[in-house]
Amino acid sequence: MKKLFPIFIITSLVSLSSCGLFSAPASEEKLLEVYDLDNKSLQGENTQNLSGAKSGEVKARFIQGKELIPYVSLKQYADFYKPHFAKNVESVVESTAFYTSWLITIDDQPCFQAIINYLSKSVMKGGDIQNAFDEEKDARDLKALNYGMQLDVDGKFLEDKGYELYDYSDYNFQFFTSGGEKYFPLGFLDTTFSASSGIYFEYNYKHIYETCDAENYSLVSFKEDDKEYTFDSQMEEAASTYGTIPSYLAKYNADLFVYLMDNFYGLKNYNKISSMASYLKSINCFADLYNSNNAEQRGLAYSNALFSFDDNHTGLVSVNNSWGEKGYRGQPGKGVINRSLETQTLKQMRKSYYDYLGKVENKDIIYSNDGKTAMFMFDSFSFGTSKDVFNEDDSIKETAYLTDTYFSLIKVFDEIKAHGGVENVILDISTNGGGTVGIMAKLLALISKNNEGHLYFYQANSTQLAWYNAMVDVDNDKEYEEDETYGNDFSFYILTSNCSFSCANAFPCLAQKQGLAKIIGEKSGGGECAVNIHYLPNSQYVYHSSDMHLGFYDEETNVFTGFEGGAIPDYEIAISESFYDINFLSQTISQ
């Protein structure tokens, strides 16, 4: 979902203390082309020429002896976003001796502001870049996700702060002035601002590429100079002339990783970590991150550092083989391993039970012998592509339920109503690992009595709270009536386990808090933070728990409580042969 938080203009910029001028190392200018990997010209059955996806160019600077790190001014970086902005958006960057500021306005009203403060070595930020984007230019296919949902949002700060603050004082990032402009490493700017935009700008030692398709951009192939490439293969070719990674590049990448985890890892405080560098030293990972001589130790250090949090939302997704780090993976934490093993056990148990009944999981509804209880399982909160969900006239395909959880449950609930006599519906998400928050919001409204599903996001860095109210249009008449949802037709129960993670943790927690459903089974498995993605300059693709926490806000006490601890069952059921037995479950909830 788009983050629609209000912006509070930052007026207190810097304290007027002594200011050392930026060092001015010898550097040279180089023209870099910028290409959009999401551009439709690269799609199709045949590999297309890269030239059709050009979105701009930039005169970057390179410090002598550090030819693999591009430096750009904040204005140059801000200009990367211009093709994505709506027509009524203005983006202005200004610099002084003490700071560089970036302000984005919509119809002269501020929606985003950031200030890089050289004295305190920090970045202050308010609002989100993506709020200025023209939705018609969004490369993501969100039509099905947004269809049939009305989403109202409001927000406030729980403390008198009003902005996010990122500290870069403990890292060796080099900034410098050239021609009156302040220059920053591209990786520093992208790490700092990509979470606000959802767009990533990466340099692969040949060009700068942009994408908002976090999971698939490295799969896009293109032709250049009569050769076929991907982002990764072109990077590997450019790096091949070096053999081992230059020490300056290894240190730069490692500094960005520690900066990232210090400032953007959402469970840092939950895990009582005050300094990420100190923490990484305590688990013997820190020095190896900076090791330019041993790719195996370096690769394992990144993997082990992320696995050490024992967090299903945090890990190293991929790394290409430019510097020999590919394939070196550490051991996941005990909690992640145990959850994986329990998931396998539960899936085997459930399949045996469904086979015994002659039913198919995620397809068939099962009913208790007395006909009063129905159960349906689903393993993700997923939305379909436009092609899968819509006909050419934008009507809903009869097969939309096959790829979209929202349409799937509407079909299920209608079938249960047609079956007749059912009082209780159990939603089995015991092996559900999560999915899309927007779908979860739809499902909360879907099981409500009054077509309202509430959810709360809290950003700890800024103390900003946003609360959302979702309503759904079940009958597709463009109206959002109270009586078109299913909370008045059935009593809902949600079957959870320790494997119910992320959205499958938040869904039962929120449903329980709002009186929409009762929980049966095991306590759910946590994962309160939305996932964030960052790319490091040397190709590591890191996903992690972000600073955006899902939880519950008590208006009377003004307290936000996260859901990392899971949903406590109203009816606790231990893992046993009866865990999926519909008659046992029906009897349990009727007592």
C-alpha positions in Angstrom: 0.0 0.0 0.0 1.1 3.5 -0.6 2.3 5.3 2.5 0.2 8.5 2.8 1.7 9.9 5.9 1.5 13.7 6.4 4.7 15.7 6.2 5.9 18.1 8.9 8.3 20.7 7.6 11.7 20.6 9.3 12.5 24.1 10.5 15.4 23.5 12.9 18.3 22.7 10.6 21.7 23.0 12.2 23.5 24.5 15.1 25.9 27.3 14.1 29.2 25.8 15.2 32.5 25.7 13.3 32.3 23.9 10.0 35.3 22.3 8.2 35.1 22.5 4.5 34.6 19.3 2.5 37.9 17.8 1.3 38.3 18.2 -2.4 40.1 15.1 -3.8 41.2 14.8 -7.4 38.2 13.7 -9.4 37.1 13.4 -13.0 33.7 13.7 -14.6 32.2 10.9 -16.6 28.8 10.8 -18.4 26.7 7.9 -17.3 23.5 6.8 -19.0 20.5 5.8 -16.9 18.2 3.0 -18.0 14.9 1.9 -16.7 14.7 -1.9 -16.4 10.9 -1.7 -15.9 10.5 -0.1 -19.3 8.0 -1.9 -21.5 10.4 -1.7 -24.4 12.5 -4.5 -22.8 9.5 -6.8 -22.4 8.4 -9.4 -24.9 9.5 -12.8 -26.1 12.7 -11.5 -27.9 15.6 -9.7 -26.2 15.4 -6.0 -27.0 18.0 -3.3 -27.4 18.8 -1.4 -24.2 18.7 1.9 -26.0 14.9 1.9 -25.9 14.9 2.0 -22.1 17.1 5.0 -21.6 15.5 7.4 -19.1 18.3 10.0 -18.8 22.0 10.6 -18.2 24.1 12.2 -15.5 27.6 13.7 -15.3 28.9 11.7 -12.3 32.3 12.3 -10.7 34.8 9.6 -9.8 37.6 10.1 -7.3 41.0 9.1 -8.8 41.9 5.6 -7.7 38.2 4.8 -6.9 36.8 4.4 -10.4 34.0 2.0 -9.3 32.1 4.5 -7.0 30.1 7.1 -8.8 29.5 10.4 -7.0 26.5 12.6 -7.8 25.0 15.7 -6.2 21.7 15.6 -4.4 20.2 17.6 -7.2 21.4 15.1 -9.8 19.9 12.3 -7.7 16.6 14.1 -7.3 16.4 14.6 -11.1 16.4 10.8 -11.5 12.9 10.9 -10.2 11.5 13.6 -12.5 10.1 11.2 -15.1 8.0 9.6 -12.3 6.6 12.8 -10.9 3.0 14.1 -11.6 2.7 17.3 -13.5 1.9 19.4 -10.5 5.0 18.4 -8.6 8.0 20.6 -8.0 11.4 19.3 -6.7 14.0 21.8 -5.4 17.5 21.1 -4.0 19.4 23.9 -2.2 22.9 23.8 -0.6 24.7 25.9 2.0 28.0 25.4 3.8 26.1 23.5 6.5 23.5 21.4 4.8 21.9 20.4 1.5 18.1 20.3 1.5 15.6 18.6 -0.9 11.9 19.7 -0.9 9.1 18.2 -3.0 5.8 19.9 -3.3 2.4 19.1 -4.9 0.5 22.2 -5.9 2.9 24.1 -3.7 2.1 21.9 -0.7 5.0 20.0 0.8 4.9 16.2 0.6 8.6 15.4 1.2 11.6 17.1 2.7 15.1 15.9 3.5 18.2 17.6 4.8 21.7 16.3 4.8 23.3 18.0 7.8 27.1 18.1 7.5 27.7 19.3 11.1 25.8 16.5 12.9 26.5 14.0 10.1 22.8 13.1 9.8 19.9 13.0 7.4 16.5 14.4 8.5 13.5 13.3 6.5 9.8 13.8 6.5 7.1 12.5 4.1 7.6 10.1 1.2 8.9 10.6 -2.3 6.4 8.2 -3.8 3.6 10.4 -2.8 4.7 12.7 -5.6 4.5 10.0 -8.3 2.1 10.0 -11.2 0.1 6.8 -10.5 -0.4 6.3 -14.3 3.4 5.9 -14.6 3.7 3.3 -11.9 5.4 0.3 -13.5 3.9 -2.0 -10.8 0.8 -3.9 -11.7 -1.4 -3.0 -8.7 -4.8 -2.9 -10.4 -6.1 -6.0 -8.8 -4.8 -5.1 -5.4 -6.5 -1.7 -5.4 -9.7 -3.0 -7.0 -12.8 -3.0 -4.8 -11.1 -1.4 -1.9 -11.6 2.1 -0.4 -8.8 3.0 2.0 -9.1 6.0 4.4 -6.0 7.0 6.3 -5.1 9.4 9.1 -2.0 9.9 11.2 -0.3 11.6 14.1 3.1 11.7 15.9 3.1 10.0 19.2 6.0 12.2 20.3 7.0 15.7 19.6 9.5 15.0 16.8 8.1 15.2 13.4 10.9 13.7 11.3 13.1 10.7 10.7 16.7 10.9 11.6 19.5 8.8 10.1 23.0 9.0 11.6 26.0 8.5 9.3 28.7 9.7 11.7 30.3 6.3 12.4 31.0 5.5 8.7 33.8 6.5 6.3 31.6 8.0 3.6 33.5 10.6 1.6 31.6 13.7 0.5 33.3 16.5 -1.4 32.7 19.7 -3.3 33.4 20.3 -7.0 32.3 23.3 -9.0 30.3 24.6 -6.1 28.3 21.4 -5.8 28.4 18.9 -2.9 28.9 15.3 -4.1 27.8 12.1 -2.4 28.3 8.4 -3.2 25.4 7.2 -5.2 25.1 4.2 -3.0 24.7 6.4 0.1 21.9 8.4 -1.5 20.1 5.3 -2.8 20.4 3.5 0.6 19.0 6.6 2.4 16.1 7.4 0.1 15.0 4.2 -1.8 12.8 3.2 1.0 10.9 6.5 0.6 10.5 6.0 -3.2 10.3 2.3 -3.9 12.7 2.9 -6.8 16.3 1.7 -6.7 19.2 3.3 -8.7 22.1 0.9 -9.1 25.5 1.3 -10.8 26.9 -1.9 -12.3 30.2 -0.4 -13.3 28.8 0.3 -16.8 25.5 2.2 -16.5 23.1 3.3 -13.8 19.9 1.2 -13.8 16.6 2.0 -12.1 13.8 -0.4 -11.1 10.9 -0.7 -8.8 10.6 -4.5 -9.4 12.7 -5.6 -6.5 12.4 -9.3 -7.1 12.8 -9.6 -10.8 15.0 -6.8 -12.2 18.1 -9.1 -12.4 16.1 -11.4 -14.7 15.6 -8.7 -17.4 17.7 -9.4 -20.4 18.8 -6.8 -23.0 21.1 -6.3 -25.9 24.0 -3.8 -26.1 26.8 -3.7 -28.6 25.3 -6.9 -30.2 25.7 -8.8 -27.0 23.0 -10.1 -24.6 23.3 -9.1 -21.0 21.5 -8.9 -17.7 22.3 -6.4 -15.0 24.4 -9.0 -13.2 26.2 -10.4 -16.3 27.2 -6.9 -17.4 28.5 -6.2 -13.9 30.5 -9.5 -13.8 32.0 -8.6 -17.2 33.1 -5.2 -15.9 34.5 -6.6 -12.7 36.4 -9.4 -14.4 39.3 -7.2 -15.2 40.1 -6.7 -11.5 40.3 -10.2 -10.3 39.7 -9.5 -6.6 37.6 -6.7 -5.3 39.5 -3.4 -4.7 39.9 -2.8 -1.0 38.2 0.6 -1.2 35.1 -1.0 -2.7 34.9 -3.7 -0.1 35.1 -1.1 2.7 32.5 1.2 1.0 30.1 -1.7 0.6 30.6 -2.8 4.2 30.1 0.7 5.5 26.9 1.0 3.6 25.7 -2.4 5.0 26.4 -1.3 8.6 24.8 2.1 8.0 21.8 0.3 6.5 21.3 -2.0 9.5 22.0 0.7 12.0 19.4 3.0 10.6 16.8 0.9 8.8 16.6 -2.4 10.6 13.2 -2.3 12.4 13.9 -4.8 15.2 17.2 -3.2 16.3 15.7 -1.8 19.5 13.6 -4.9 20.0 16.8 -6.9 20.0 18.4 -4.3 22.4 21.2 -3.4 19.9 22.6 0.1 20.4 25.4 -0.1 17.9 25.3 -2.4 14.9 29.1 -2.3 14.6 29.5 -3.5 18.2 26.9 -6.2 17.6 28.6 -7.5 14.5 31.9 -7.5 16.2 30.3 -9.6 19.1 29.3 -12.3 16.6 32.6 -12.2 14.7 31.2 -10.8 11.4 32.4 -7.2 11.4 36.1 -7.6 10.2 35.2 -10.1 7.5 32.7 -7.7 5.9 35.7 -5.5 5.1 37.9 -8.3 3.9 38.9 -7.7 0.3 41.2 -10.7 0.0 38.8 -13.6 0.8 35.5 -13.7 -1.0 34.3 -16.7 0.9 34.8 -15.1 4.3 33.2 -11.8 3.0 30.2 -13.6 1.5 29.6 -15.6 4.7 29.9 -12.5 6.8 27.0 -10.8 5.0 24.9 -13.9 5.2 25.7 -14.7 8.8 25.2 -11.1 9.9 21.6 -11.2 8.6 20.9 -14.7 9.7 22.0 -13.8 13.2 18.8 -11.9 13.8 16.8 -15.2 13.4 14.1 -13.2 11.6 12.2 -14.6 8.7 11.9 -11.1 7.3 15.7 -10.6 7.2 18.2 -12.3 5.0 20.5 -12.1 1.9 18.3 -12.9 -1.0 20.9 -13.0 -3.7 24.3 -11.8 -4.8 25.8 -12.1 -8.3 29.3 -13.5 -8.8 31.1 -10.3 -9.7 33.5 -10.7 -6.7 33.2 -14.4 -6.0 30.8 -14.1 -3.1 28.0 -16.1 -4.7 27.1 -19.4 -3.1 28.6 -18.6 0.3 25.7 -18.8 2.7 25.6 -19.2 6.5 23.3 -21.1 8.7 19.8 -19.7 9.5 18.9 -19.1 13.1 17.3 -21.8 15.2 13.9 -20.1 15.2 13.9 -19.9 11.4 14.9 -23.5 11.1 12.3 -24.7 13.6 9.6 -22.8 11.9 10.6 -24.3 8.6 10.6 -27.8 10.1 7.2 -27.3 11.8 5.8 -26.0 8.5 6.8 -29.2 6.8 5.3 -31.3 9.6 2.0 -29.4 9.5 1.7 -29.6 5.7 2.3 -33.3 5.8 -0.3 -33.7 8.6 -2.9 -31.6 6.8 -2.3 -33.3 3.4 -2.8 -36.7 5.0 -6.1 -35.5 6.6 -7.3 -33.9 3.3 -6.4 -37.1 1.4 -8.4 -39.1 3.9 -11.4 -36.9 3.2 -10.8 -37.0 -0.5 -10.3 -33.2 -0.6 -7.7 -30.8 -2.1 -6.0 -28.2 0.1 -6.4 -24.6 -1.0 -9.3 -25.6 -3.3 -11.9 -27.5 -1.3 -14.0 -26.4 1.7 -14.4 -29.0 4.4 -17.4 -29.3 6.7 -18.0 -30.8 10.1 -20.3 -33.8 10.4 -23.0 -31.7 12.0 -22.8 -29.1 9.1 -22.3 -26.2 11.5 -18.6 -25.5 10.9 -16.7 -25.0 7.6 -13.0 -24.7 7.1 -10.8 -23.3 4.3 -7.0 -23.0 4.2 -4.9 -20.6 2.3 -1.1 -20.2 2.4 -0.5 -16.6 1.3 -2.1 -13.1 1.1 -1.7 -12.7 -2.7 -3.1 -10.5 -5.4 -3.3 -11.4 -9.1 -1.9 -9.7 -12.2 -4.3 -7.7 -14.3 -4.1 -10.4 -17.0 -5.2 -13.1 -14.4 -8.0 -11.1 -12.8 -9.6 -8.9 -15.5 -11.3 -9.4 -18.8 -10.7 -7.0 -21.7 -13.8 -5.0 -20.6 -12.3 -4.7 -17.0 -14.9 -7.2 -15.6 -13.7 -9.8 -13.2 -12.7 -13.1 -14.6 -14.5 -16.2 -13.2 -11.0 -17.6 -12.6 -9.7 -14.5 -10.6 -9.9 -16.6 -7.4 -7.1 -18.8 -8.6 -4.4 -16.1 -8.1 -6.0 -13.6 -5.8 -6.8 -14.4 -2.2 -9.5 -11.7 -1.9 -11.5 -13.1 -4.8 -10.8 -16.6 -3.5 -12.4 -15.9 -0.1 -15.4 -14.2 -1.6 -16.0 -17.3 -3.7 -15.5 -19.5 -0.6 -17.9 -17.5 1.6 -20.5 -17.5 -1.1 -20.2 -21.3 -1.5 -20.5 -21.8 2.3 -23.7 -19.6 2.3 -25.2 -21.6 -0.5 -24.3 -24.8 1.3 -26.6 -23.7 4.2 -26.6 -24.4 7.9 -23.0 -23.2 8.6 -22.6 -21.1 11.7 -18.8 -21.1 12.1 -16.1 -20.5 9.5 -12.5 -21.5 10.3 -9.8 -19.8 8.2 -6.7 -22.0 8.3 -3.5 -19.9 8.0 -1.4 -22.3 10.1 1.3 -22.6 7.4 0.7 -19.1 5.9 4.0 -17.2 5.7 2.4 -13.8 4.9 2.1 -11.7 1.7 0.6 -8.3 0.8 -0.7 -6.0 3.5 -3.3 -4.6 1.2 -4.9 -8.0 0.8 -4.8 -8.5 4.6 -6.7 -5.1 4.9 -9.3 -6.3 2.4 -9.8 -9.6 4.3 -10.3 -7.8 7.7 -13.1 -5.8 6.1 -14.5 -8.9 4.4 -15.0 -10.8 7.8 -16.3 -7.7 9.6 -20.0 -7.0 10.4 -19.9 -3.4 9.2 -17.4 -3.5 6.3 -14.5 -2.0 8.2 -11.1 -3.4 8.7 -8.6 -1.3 10.7 -4.8 -1.6 10.8 -2.1 0.5 12.3 1.4 1.3 11.2 4.0 2.9 13.5 7.4 4.2 12.4 9.6 4.2 15.5 12.3 6.5 14.0 9.8 9.4 13.6 7.2 8.2 16.1 4.7 8.6 13.4 1.5 6.6 13.6 -0.9 6.0 10.6 -4.2 4.2 10.9 -6.1 2.8 8.0 -9.7 1.9 7.5 -10.4 -0.5 4.6 -13.8 -1.1 3.1 -14.5 -3.5 0.2 -17.0 -3.6 -2.7 -17.9 -7.3 -2.7 -20.7 -7.1 -5.2 -18.7 -4.8 -7.6 -21.4 -2.1 -7.8 -18.9 0.7 -6.9 -20.6 1.1 -3.5 -19.2 0.1 -0.1 -22.3 -0.9 1.9 -22.1 -2.3 5.4 -24.2 -5.3 4.7 -22.2 -6.8 1.8 -19.5 -8.4 4.0 -19.7 -11.7 5.9 -19.4 -10.9 9.6 -23.1 -11.1 10.1 -23.4 -14.5 8.3 -20.8 -16.4 10.2 -18.7 -16.5 13.4 -15.1 -16.5 12.3 -12.2 -18.4 13.8 -8.6 -18.3 12.6 -6.4 -21.4 13.0 -2.8 -20.4 13.6 0.6 -21.9 14.5 4.1 -20.7 15.1 4.4 -20.8 11.3 1.8 -18.1 10.8 4.1 -15.3 10.1 4.1 -11.7 8.9 0.6 -10.9 7.5 -0.5 -14.3 8.8 0.5 -13.0 12.2 -0.9 -9.5 11.9 -4.2 -10.7 10.5 -5.2 -12.8 13.5 -3.8 -10.2 15.9 -5.9 -7.4 14.3 -9.0 -9.6 13.9 -8.8 -10.6 17.5 -8.3 -7.0 18.7 -11.3 -5.8 16.7 -13.6 -8.6 17.7 -13.8 -9.9 14.1 -12.6 -13.5 14.9 -11.3 -15.7 17.7 -8.0 -17.5 17.5 -7.5 -21.3 17.7 -4.4 -23.4 17.6 -0.9 -22.3 18.5 0.3 -18.7 19.2 1.2 -17.1 15.8 4.8 -16.6 14.9 5.5 -12.9 14.9 6.9 -10.7 12.1 5.4 -7.3 13.0 7.5 -5.3 10.6 6.8 -4.7 7.0 9.6 -5.9 4.8 12.1 -3.4 3.2 14.6 -4.1 0.5 18.0 -2.5 -0.1 20.6 -3.2 -2.7 24.3 -2.7 -1.8 26.5 -1.3 -4.6 28.4 -4.6 -5.0 25.1 -6.4 -5.9 24.0 -7.9 -2.6 20.2 -7.9 -2.4 19.2 -7.5 1.3 15.7 -7.8 2.6 15.0 -7.0 6.2 12.4 -6.0 8.8 11.8 -2.3 8.2 11.1 0.4 10.7 7.4 0.2 9.8 5.7 -1.8 12.6 2.2 -3.3 12.4 0.4 -3.3 15.7 -2.5 -1.9 17.7 -3.0 1.6 18.8 -5.0 2.3 22.0 -6.4 5.8 21.6 -7.2 6.1 25.4 -3.7 5.5 26.5 -1.9 6.8 23.4 0.1 3.6 23.3 1.1 1.5 20.3 1.8 -2.1 20.8 3.5 -4.2 18.2 2.6 -7.8 17.2 6.1 -9.4 17.4 4.9 -11.5 20.3 2.1 -13.1 18.2 -1.6 -13.7 18.7 -2.5 -15.6 21.9 -5.2 -18.3 21.0 -8.6 -18.0 22.5 -8.7 -21.8 22.2 -5.2 -23.3 22.5 -4.6 -26.5 20.6 -1.3 -28.4 20.7 0.1 -29.9 17.5 -1.4 -33.4 17.3 -3.3 -35.6 14.9 -6.4 -33.6 15.8 -5.0 -30.2 14.8 -6.8 -30.2 11.5 -9.7 -32.5 12.4 -12.8 -30.4 11.5 -15.0 -32.3 13.9 -12.6 -31.8 16.8 -12.2 -28.1 16.0 -15.9 -27.6 15.7 -16.4 -29.3 19.1 -13.7 -27.2 20.6 -15.1 -23.8 19.6 -18.6 -24.8 20.6 -17.7 -25.5 24.2 
